[in-house]
Amino acid sequence: MNHHPYDPDKLLNALRQALECRNDAELSKALHMSEALITQIRARQRPVTGAMLILMREASGLSIVELRALMDDRRRSCRMADRYP
């Protein structure tokens, strides 16, 4: 069985490339998120929420399905946070 573990680094790296960001500081500005939040996501201390996916979609033009596939997210649904990050 080919099991692909959840990997938000692949998502963030793909977004950096798509948005032509040289580092996570530039990515955080492009996504309107704090750099600390990007660091926490990479360290797997915070999950990528539905609200974050919407911000990523707005900035990149990639669909939510494409964004979730980039991080090997196989969940059937994604809950919205109470507020944006």
N, C-alpha and C positions, 0 to 999 in steps of 0.2 A: 504494500500500500504506500503510495506516495503522499506523505503528510507534509504539508507546507506550514510551518509555524507562523503565527502572527508576527509580522516584522515591520513596525512603523518606520524603521530606518530606510527601508526601500522606498516607502511613500515619500518621506521627507527628502531623500536624495533625488528622486524623480521630480519633485516639485522644484527643488533648487535648480535642476537642469532646465526644466520647462520655463521657469521664471527668470533664468539667467542670473541667478544669485551666486556670488562667490563663496558665501559662508552662511551660517545659521543666523547671524545678525541681520544680514540683508533679507533672508527668507522671512524672519519674524516681522520685519517692516512690511514686506510685500503681502503677508497674510494678516496683518493687523493683529498680531499676537505678540506677547512678550517673549524675549529671547529665553527667559527662564522656563517658560512653558514648553518651548521647543526642546530645551535640554531635558526637562522632566519626561517628555514623551520619548525621547531617545533612550533615556535610562529606564524606561518602562515604569516610571513612578506615577504617570498619569495616562489614562487611555485617550485615544482619539475619539472624541464624542461626535454625535450627529451635528451639533452646532459648529464644531471645528471643521467637519467635512464640508459644510455649507460655505464657510469662509474660504476653504481651499478651492472649492468648485468655482466660487465667484472670482477668485484671483487667477486661477489657471485655465478656466474654460473646460477642464476635464469633468466628465460626469461623476456622480457619486459612485456609480457602479465601477467605473474605471479607477477611482481613488481607492475604493475598498479592495479591489483586486490587486492593486500595487502593494498593499501591505498584507496580502493573503488573508483578508478578513472573510471568513466563511459563515459568519452569523447570518441568520435569516432576517433579522431586523436590527436596527440601531436606534437606541433611545436618544431623545433630545435632552440636553442638559437644561437646567432651570434658567440659565443665562448664558450669554456668549462669554468666551474666555477673556 
